[in-house]
């Protein structure tokens, strides 16, 4: 049975006190995780060690929101994936749309970062998605194919553990989620595109959706056959909302 994922991206929010309260509330309210569901939270870098300590001994994993494409060296201001691993991180979000928009990250850098994360023993959460302009002009599949090919040009699919996240950039932080039918269509396209490289890998690859997921729309999104969970933004900062989304994921049909 394929693993399903619920990953909270806290973005540039939080402080020591509120982080502790949020994690303790989630820990207290989170049902015993289903065998096929994994939960993770990704705080801002300064709080990675705090979150690793707060979640120690629990089923909640911790990840970083970004890593360098280098394991070490003279790269002032960068953070090696090896450092994330040493601090207790297990995951790294790679190529998030906000990194593309505000930091100018491109497809090639996303692929190199994903490979560096894998080499450091992390699971990369590779983000792909189109802008509103690209969707309106009918170029969604062209964009997704380009992003996938750039990332998977660096990755050894046969043995690597990877999570793919479809996050249409027009739905990030807007409150506008794509319809379940749109989400399913793009997830199906992504899986078929990867199957060209490695059919077995594509079948077991978790593909999660990110883009204004909340408790009120989670059930319809998670019901789609090619949706294997969610990359949750603002709703992950509300413990009760995050737990409610988890319950909707747990209630959805397990994926073969």
C-alpha positions as CSV (number, residue, x, y, z in Angstrom):
1,X,0.0,0.0,0.0
2,X,1.3,3.4,-1.0
3,X,2.3,5.8,1.8
4,X,0.1,9.0,2.1
5,X,1.5,12.2,3.5
6,X,0.4,15.3,5.4
7,X,3.1,17.9,5.4
8,X,2.8,21.3,7.1
9,X,4.8,24.1,5.6
10,X,5.0,26.8,8.2
11,X,6.7,29.3,5.9
12,X,8.2,32.3,7.7
13,X,6.0,32.1,10.7
14,X,6.5,31.1,14.3
15,X,8.5,31.8,17.5
16,X,9.7,29.6,20.3
17,X,6.6,30.0,22.4
18,X,4.0,29.6,19.6
19,X,5.9,26.7,18.0
20,X,5.8,24.8,21.3
21,X,2.1,25.5,21.8
22,X,1.3,24.4,18.2
23,X,3.2,21.2,18.4
24,X,1.9,20.3,21.8
25,X,-1.7,20.8,20.6
26,X,-1.1,18.7,17.5
27,X,0.6,16.0,19.5
28,X,-2.3,15.9,22.0
29,X,-5.1,15.9,19.3
30,X,-3.5,13.8,16.6
31,X,-5.1,10.4,16.4
32,X,-2.8,7.4,16.3
33,X,-1.5,7.7,12.8
34,X,-2.7,5.2,10.2
35,X,-0.1,2.7,9.0
36,X,-0.1,4.2,5.6
37,X,-0.1,7.9,6.6
38,X,2.9,10.0,7.7
39,X,2.8,13.5,9.2
40,X,5.6,16.1,9.0
41,X,6.0,19.8,9.8
42,X,8.6,22.1,8.2
43,X,9.4,25.2,10.3
44,X,11.7,28.1,9.4
45,X,15.4,27.1,9.7
46,X,16.1,28.7,13.1
47,X,13.4,26.5,14.7
48,X,14.5,23.2,13.2
49,X,16.3,21.9,16.2
50,X,13.4,23.0,18.5
51,X,10.9,21.1,16.4
52,X,13.1,18.0,16.3
53,X,13.2,18.1,20.1
54,X,9.4,18.7,20.5
55,X,8.5,15.9,18.2
56,X,11.1,13.4,19.5
57,X,9.4,10.1,20.3
58,X,6.3,10.9,18.2
59,X,5.1,10.0,14.8
60,X,5.6,13.5,13.5
61,X,8.6,14.1,11.2
62,X,10.4,17.4,10.8
63,X,11.7,19.0,7.6
64,X,13.3,22.1,6.2
65,X,11.7,24.5,3.8
66,X,14.8,24.7,1.6
67,X,18.4,23.4,1.4
68,X,21.5,24.2,-0.6
69,X,22.5,22.2,-3.6
70,X,25.9,21.8,-2.1
71,X,26.8,19.6,0.9
72,X,29.5,21.9,2.2
73,X,31.8,24.7,1.1
74,X,32.2,28.5,0.9
75,X,28.5,29.3,0.3
76,X,27.7,32.1,2.8
77,X,24.1,32.1,4.0
78,X,23.3,28.7,2.6
79,X,22.3,25.6,4.7
80,X,23.6,22.2,3.8
81,X,21.2,19.3,3.7
82,X,23.7,17.5,5.9
83,X,23.2,20.1,8.6
84,X,19.4,19.6,8.3
85,X,19.9,15.9,8.8
86,X,22.2,16.4,11.8
87,X,19.6,18.6,13.5
88,X,16.9,15.9,13.2
89,X,15.4,16.8,9.9
90,X,14.1,14.1,7.6
91,X,12.6,16.1,4.7
92,X,13.4,19.1,2.6
93,X,10.9,21.1,0.5
94,X,12.5,21.7,-2.9
95,X,11.5,24.3,-5.5
96,X,8.5,25.8,-3.7
97,X,6.7,28.4,-5.9
98,X,7.6,31.2,-3.4
99,X,11.3,30.3,-3.9
100,X,10.8,30.5,-7.6
101,X,8.9,33.8,-7.4
102,X,11.0,35.7,-4.8
103,X,14.4,34.1,-5.0
104,X,14.5,33.4,-8.7
105,X,15.1,29.6,-8.4
106,X,15.0,27.7,-11.7
107,X,14.3,24.1,-12.7
108,X,18.0,23.1,-12.9
109,X,18.7,24.4,-9.3
110,X,15.6,22.4,-8.1
111,X,17.1,19.2,-9.6
112,X,20.5,19.8,-8.0
113,X,19.0,20.6,-4.6
114,X,16.8,17.4,-4.8
115,X,19.9,15.3,-5.5
116,X,21.9,17.0,-2.7
117,X,19.0,16.3,-0.3
118,X,18.9,12.6,-1.3
119,X,22.7,12.3,-1.0
120,X,22.4,13.7,2.6
121,X,19.8,11.1,3.5
122,X,16.8,13.4,3.3
123,X,13.5,12.9,1.5
124,X,13.0,15.8,-1.0
125,X,9.5,17.2,-1.4
126,X,9.8,18.4,-5.0
127,X,7.3,21.1,-5.9
128,X,6.0,21.7,-9.4
129,X,3.2,23.9,-10.7
130,X,2.1,26.5,-13.2
131,X,1.3,30.2,-12.9
132,X,-2.2,31.6,-13.8
133,X,-0.8,33.0,-17.0
134,X,0.7,29.6,-18.0
135,X,-2.6,27.8,-17.3
136,X,-4.7,30.4,-19.1
137,X,-2.5,30.1,-22.2
138,X,-2.8,26.3,-22.3
139,X,0.8,25.6,-21.3
140,X,0.2,23.8,-18.0
141,X,1.5,20.4,-19.3
142,X,4.4,22.0,-21.1
143,X,5.5,23.7,-17.8
144,X,5.0,20.6,-15.6
145,X,6.9,18.4,-18.1
146,X,9.8,20.9,-18.2
147,X,10.0,21.0,-14.4
148,X,9.7,17.3,-14.0
149,X,12.3,16.5,-16.6
150,X,14.8,19.0,-15.1
151,X,14.4,17.5,-11.6
152,X,14.4,13.9,-12.6
153,X,17.3,14.4,-14.8
154,X,19.4,14.4,-11.6
155,X,17.6,11.7,-9.7
156,X,18.1,7.9,-9.6
157,X,14.5,6.9,-9.5
158,X,14.9,3.2,-8.9
159,X,16.2,3.5,-5.3
160,X,15.4,7.0,-4.1
161,X,12.6,8.0,-1.8
162,X,10.9,11.1,-3.1
163,X,7.6,13.0,-2.6
164,X,6.2,15.1,-5.5
165,X,4.0,18.0,-4.7
166,X,1.7,19.6,-7.3
167,X,1.1,23.2,-6.2
168,X,-0.4,25.4,-8.9
169,X,1.1,28.8,-8.2
170,X,-2.2,30.5,-8.8
171,X,-3.7,28.7,-5.8
172,X,-0.8,29.3,-3.3
173,X,-1.9,31.6,-0.5
174,X,-4.9,32.8,-2.5
175,X,-7.6,30.9,-0.8
176,X,-8.5,29.5,-4.2
177,X,-8.0,25.8,-4.5
178,X,-8.1,24.0,-7.8
179,X,-11.1,21.8,-8.3
180,X,-10.7,18.1,-7.5
181,X,-11.1,17.3,-11.2
182,X,-8.3,19.7,-12.1
183,X,-6.0,18.3,-9.4
184,X,-6.7,14.7,-10.4
185,X,-6.0,15.6,-14.1
186,X,-2.6,17.2,-13.3
187,X,-1.6,14.4,-10.8
188,X,-2.4,11.8,-13.4
189,X,-0.4,13.7,-16.0
190,X,2.6,13.9,-13.6
191,X,2.5,10.2,-12.9
192,X,2.2,9.3,-16.5
193,X,5.1,11.5,-17.4
194,X,7.3,9.9,-14.7
195,X,6.2,6.5,-15.9
196,X,8.0,7.2,-19.2
197,X,11.3,7.0,-17.2
198,X,10.3,4.4,-14.6
199,X,6.9,2.8,-14.5
200,X,7.4,1.0,-11.2
201,X,8.7,4.1,-9.5
202,X,5.8,6.2,-10.9
203,X,3.3,3.7,-9.4
204,X,4.7,4.0,-5.9
205,X,5.6,7.7,-6.0
206,X,3.4,9.8,-3.5
207,X,2.0,12.8,-5.3
208,X,0.5,15.3,-2.8
209,X,-1.4,18.5,-3.5
210,X,-0.6,22.0,-2.2
211,X,-2.7,25.0,-2.7
212,X,-5.3,26.4,-0.3
213,X,-6.1,23.0,1.2
214,X,-8.4,23.3,4.3
215,X,-10.7,21.1,6.3
216,X,-13.7,22.2,4.2
217,X,-12.3,21.0,0.9
218,X,-9.8,18.3,2.0
219,X,-12.2,15.3,1.6
220,X,-13.0,16.0,-2.0
221,X,-9.4,16.5,-2.9
222,X,-8.1,13.4,-1.0
223,X,-10.8,11.3,-2.7
224,X,-9.1,11.7,-6.1
225,X,-7.3,8.5,-7.0
226,X,-3.9,10.1,-7.8
227,X,-3.8,12.4,-4.7
228,X,-1.7,10.9,-2.0
229,X,-2.0,13.7,0.6
230,X,-1.3,17.3,1.0
231,X,1.4,20.0,1.4
232,X,-0.4,22.4,3.8
233,X,0.4,26.0,4.1
234,X,-1.6,28.5,6.2
235,X,-3.9,25.8,7.6
236,X,-0.9,24.0,9.1
237,X,-0.5,27.0,11.5
238,X,-3.9,26.2,13.1
239,X,-3.6,23.0,15.1
240,X,-7.3,22.2,15.0
241,X,-7.5,22.8,11.2
242,X,-4.4,20.7,10.6
243,X,-5.9,17.8,12.7
244,X,-9.2,18.1,10.8
245,X,-7.3,17.8,7.5
246,X,-5.5,14.8,8.8
247,X,-8.9,13.2,9.7
248,X,-10.1,13.8,6.2
249,X,-7.0,12.1,4.8
250,X,-7.4,9.2,7.1
251,X,-11.0,8.8,6.1
252,X,-10.2,8.8,2.4
253,X,-9.7,5.5,0.6
254,X,-6.2,4.1,1.0
255,X,-4.3,4.1,-2.3
256,X,-3.1,0.7,-3.8
